[in-house]
Amino acid sequence: IPVTYDWDVYLKESGATCAPPECFKQTSNPPPNEFGLWMKLEALDPRNVTSTCIATVVGLIGPRLRLRLDGSDNKNDFWRLVDSSDIRPIGHCEKNGGMLQPPLGFRMNASSWPMFLLRTLNNASIAPTQAFKSEPPDPRGNEFKVGMKLEAVDRKNPHLICPATVGQAKDNTIFVQFDGWRGAFDYWCEYNSRDIFPVGWCKATGHYLQPPGKTGASTKVRRVSSSSTSSSQMSPGGGALSTKVEPDTSCLPSAELVAEPSVLVHLNSSCVSGPYLSPHK
Ligand code: MLZ
């Protein structure tokens, strides 16, 4: 069982303040996830946000979806909340006078896009309209203060949400510092970012919360269940903590469903298919 993290003891011991829920765009009572694996929807291409593409749900954790753009590779998956305005039901783009576009890095010749699109949507499982929730309003303004605790998406490992602290607050932005990771994953974001959540959000949604890392200042960690993976990082002298970013082997999310799509290829059996495909199978 992966070890998830419970804030209670840590907050009590450290006397740290949580950023109040009003600071966040994400509500403390998050929407249900009514999507299913392999459902298709329309999504803005994160690498080219003026294009609307077809995306497939390739994973789900709590109210988050792991999406892959159809026609693109599996190296550019991205995550969206079920109440993100970046995702829409199939048909939305055309209804509004737009045209579905191939994703950046479309694997095929651009001229094959219309046929690809037709085939992709034929017999596909289409995400139901009611699964899309409306995006919450922005908070009043940037009310974050330095030192406040929050939960934040690790943008380098975006399936993870981890305990973090507001390191700086400036104009409309905050500097998110991950507890116990010595700055390796920190980033600036807008106060209304979709990647930051009030303390308790993971617990409320059933999303895995990665325990803080084992280095740096904010490392007084109490794990919910003891596990063989927890080991102290004392130096031989018994004092200083290890300086290296310690991988947490317990970081596999329990509720995540991820699978690779299967691909059906039809070949004319009279074709020469090269060394990797048998035209007779
Ligand atoms: N095992 C990985 C994940 C670290 C996640 C940190 N999150 C703030 C690593 O050590 O790179």
Residues whose N, C-alpha, C, O or C-beta is under 5 A from the ligand:
A	BS01	MLZ	D154 N157 C162 F178 W181 F185 V245 E246 P247 D248
